[in-house]
Amino acid sequence: MLIHPYMPFLTEELWQRLPRRPDDTTPSIVLASYPEYNPALSDSASEAAYELVLGCSKGIRSLLSEYGIKEDGRAFVLALDDTSYATASAQHAAIKALSGKSVADLEILRPDAKKPEGCAVFPVSANAAVYVHVKGRVDIDREIEKASAKRDKASSMVVKQRKIVESVREVASKAVVELEEGKLRDAEAEVEALQEAIEQFRVLKLEG
């Protein structure tokens, strides 16, 4: 119903074809009541789990594409807290499936685990980061340059987000402040993960 103003013919067709509640006799979507928010159906934990699974699979697919890995990919999800580790472990099969056929092996790492070596990183959020093994597949100098550029951009976002947090802290609602603080934590985690990736690439260069 929410997309009806943009796709009226499609939504009307769906309205006529899809089953509805037995007591709903509304003849057309045009005459239907606008949906109302029901707090009883809100589940923040499930929403966070959903976003984590999608974020991890998106990050893995992005790294596989960026490094041209089309088969035998080795990927890792590093959970940064116990809740994320429990979610990622429970959804291991879903993350692997959504990451694509290029992933031959996926490992979920605990928060205290050592960072996987020889990998490129994609920071998902303050709760997780994903890694794909690229040792022997890439130009190390080129990857250090790329990761440094990403880190510098992410650092700029941290500075910007800190200013936003300060500007809303005294005037905005608690929900808005928490939202902006969450964005700041995500940005800071991204900088940290990228800096770690740069250090790993430097180590690989010395070993090579």
C-alpha positions, 0 to 999 in steps of 0.5 A: 500500500505504501508504494501505491502512489508510485505504482498504482496499477501494479499495487491495485493488481496485487490488491485484487489477487493476493489474499487478505484478512477474512473480514477485509472486504475493501473493493480497491486499494484506493479505498483502503485505510492507511496502515497504522503503526503497531508497537506490539509488532516492533522487534528491535533485536530481530531488526538488528540481526537482520541488518547484521546478516545483510551487512555481512553478506553485502561486505563479503560480496563487495570484497569478492567483486573488488578483488575479482575473486570468482571461486574458492573464496575464503571469508571471515566474519569478525563479531565485535560483541557477544550478541553479534557473534551469537547472531552470526553463528546462528545465521552462518548458512544464510550469510554464506548463501547470500554472499554468493557461490564464490565463497568456498569457506566462511568462518565466524570469529569471536570478539577476542579472536585474532584478526585473519591474516592476508585479508582485505577488510570491509567494516560492516558496523561497530558490531562486526567486520568481514574479511576476505583472504586476498594474499597472493591475489593482489598488488600489495602497494596498490591495496595499501594505497586504496585502503589508505584512501578509504581510511582518510575518507572514513576519518573525515566522516568521523570528524563530521559525525562528531560535530553532528553528535555535539550539535544534537546532544542538547536539543534533540530527542534521546532517540535521535541522539542515540541514532547519531551516536550509533553512526559515530561508533560505526564510523570509528570502527570503520577507521580502526578496521581499515588501519588494521588492514593497512598494517596487515598489507604492510606486513605482507609486503615485508614477507613477500 
